[in-house]
Amino acid sequence: MWDYTEKVKEHFYNPRNTGPLEGANATGDVGSISCGDALRLMLKVDPVTEIIQDAHFQTFGCGSAIASSSALTEMVKGMTLDEAKQISNQDIADFLDGLPPEKMHCSVMGREALHAAIANYRGEEWSDDHEEGALVCKCFAVDSQMIEDTIRANKLSTVEEVTNYTKAGGGCSTCHEPIEEILTKVMAERGETFVPAGAKKAKPAVAEAAPAKLGTLARIRKIEEVIAAVRPTLLADRGDIELVDIEGKNILVNLSGACSGCQMEAATLAGIQTKMIEALGEFVRVVPAAKAQAHACASHAHGG
């Protein structure tokens, strides 16, 4: 769905330093397969100089996750642990000549894995601070502390950016309001004012009123336009998408071909959902039709 740099493609198709690392004395595990991405980073550190002599990774995730992990292992070789600890997620993205905004969360995961591995080597109990904050995004298990830290580190200013960097808000969209509250707080700390997406356009009264006036037919056409816009990219990857139905805020679709059940399915749907929200000017959910039907059947069975 996205434009990748040649360097991202190179590290995806020919990843460096994959698999277990013999002699590793530092390991960092982050993410969760149930949430779509997981990464194990292994380091071989010289005990005298604390220079990283080798680095390997194992990951479950999309192409950007593989490329980011591969890049990170190349970056840290020859660095001391203290030098490596200064690597930011933006440094990882820059090493790859950039990542699509929707994939920046992959570089964030790499930075966390590096910090976890360094803590593991030093015998420290590493914490990503996620347990210290209230769970904001239940779809991807992202808490308030991670969102705050990521907004500060990358100077984010929109819900869409937060979703790109953390995945929070990329599922059911019910957490957009608490994300806005965190943005308001953190941006105020740096002397800025958070402006909701609908109010950013000139003449806010008109911009906010427009989505409410969108008729049923016009709304359907907007949805079909988004589907038509993303199809060529999916077809190029031997996949496809079709609109099945529209049930209020739920847009039911079918992914087929290579897109059906692949590791990137959740991320693909999240990207399409973001485009739908932008086109319609309202929060909607893009849901696999089969999943929605299964849920409906389960509800009827429970009721019966």
C-alpha positions, 0 to 999 in steps of 0.5 A, spaced: 500 500 500 505 504 501 511 507 497 518 504 500 525 506 499 530 502 495 533 501 501 527 498 505 526 493 499 533 491 500 533 490 507 526 486 506 528 482 501 535 481 503 535 482 511 542 482 514 543 478 521 537 473 521 536 468 526 539 466 533 546 468 534 551 464 537 554 467 543 549 472 544 550 475 551 544 480 551 537 479 548 531 484 548 524 481 546 518 486 545 511 486 542 506 481 541 504 476 536 497 477 538 498 484 536 501 483 530 508 485 531 514 481 535 521 482 535 527 479 538 534 482 538 540 479 540 547 482 541 554 479 542 557 484 547 565 484 549 565 484 556 571 488 557 569 494 552 562 493 552 563 494 544 557 490 540 561 485 536 555 482 532 547 483 532 542 478 530 534 479 530 528 474 529 521 478 528 514 476 526 511 482 522 511 486 516 516 488 511 518 494 514 519 491 521 523 486 517 527 492 514 527 496 520 530 490 524 535 488 519 538 496 519 538 496 526 543 490 527 547 493 522 547 500 525 549 497 532 555 493 530 562 496 533 558 501 537 559 501 545 552 500 549 552 507 551 553 509 544 547 504 541 543 507 546 542 513 543 539 511 537 532 513 536 527 510 532 528 516 527 535 514 526 533 507 524 528 510 519 533 515 516 538 509 515 533 506 511 532 513 507 525 513 510 519 509 512 512 511 510 508 514 516 504 509 517 510 504 518 514 508 523 511 504 529 516 499 526 522 503 528 519 505 535 519 497 536 526 496 534 529 502 539 525 499 544 528 492 543 535 495 543 534 498 550 531 491 552 537 488 550 542 493 553 538 492 560 538 485 559 546 485 558 547 489 564 542 485 569 537 490 569 530 489 569 527 493 563 521 496 563 517 499 557 513 503 562 507 500 558 504 497 565 505 504 568 500 507 564 492 506 563 491 502 557 488 507 551 488 502 545 485 495 547 486 493 539 493 494 539 495 494 547 498 501 547 498 505 554 498 512 555 505 512 557 508 509 551 503 514 547 506 520 551 513 518 550 512 517 543 509 524 542 515 527 546 520 524 542 518 525 535 514 531 536 507 529 534 501 533 533 496 529 530 492 523 532 494 520 525 501 521 527 500 517 533 497 511 530 503 511 525 508 511 530 504 506 535 498 503 532 494 506 537 487 508 534 488 504 528 483 499 530 476 500 532 478 508 533 474 508 540 481 511 543 481 517 538 478 521 544 483 519 549 489 520 544 487 527 543 487 528 550 494 526 551 496 530 545 493 536 548 497 535 555 504 534 551 503 539 546 502 544 551 508 542 555 512 545 549 508 551 548 503 548 542 496 548 542 493 541 539 487 542 534 483 537 532 483 534 525 476 537 523 478 544 526 485 544 522 482 546 515 480 554 514 473 556 516 472 551 521 465 552 522 464 550 514 469 544 515 466 541 521 459 541 518 461 538 511 461 531 513 454 531 517 451 534 510 454 528 506 448 524 503 448 517 503 449 516 496 455 521 496 458 517 502 457 511 499 461 514 493 467 516 497 467 510 500 468 506 493 473 512 491 477 510 497 477 502 495 478 504 487 484 508 489 487 502 494 486 497 489 491 498 484 497 497 489 493 491 492 493 488 485 500 489 484 502 485 490 497 479 488 491 481 492 485 485 492 479 488 496 472 489 495 466 493 498 461 488 501 456 492 505 456 499 509 453 498 516 453 505 520 460 506 522 462 499 520 465 498 512 465 491 511 470 489 506 473 482 503 481 482 502 482 476 497 489 473 494 495 475 497 492 480 502 487 475 505 490 472 512 497 475 511 502 478 516 500 485 513 492 484 513 491 488 520 496 494 518 493 494 511 486 495 514 488 500 518 491 504 512 485 503 508 481 505 515 485 512 515 484 514 508 476 512 509 476 517 515 480 522 511 475 522 506 469 522 510 471 526 515 468 522 520 470 516 525 469 509 521 471 502 522 474 498 516 472 491 518 473 484 514 466 482 512 467 474 515 469 477 522 463 481 522 458 476 520 462 471 525 461 476 531 453 477 529 452 469 528 455 469 535 451 474 538 445 471 535 447 464 538 448 467 545 441 471 545 438 464 543 
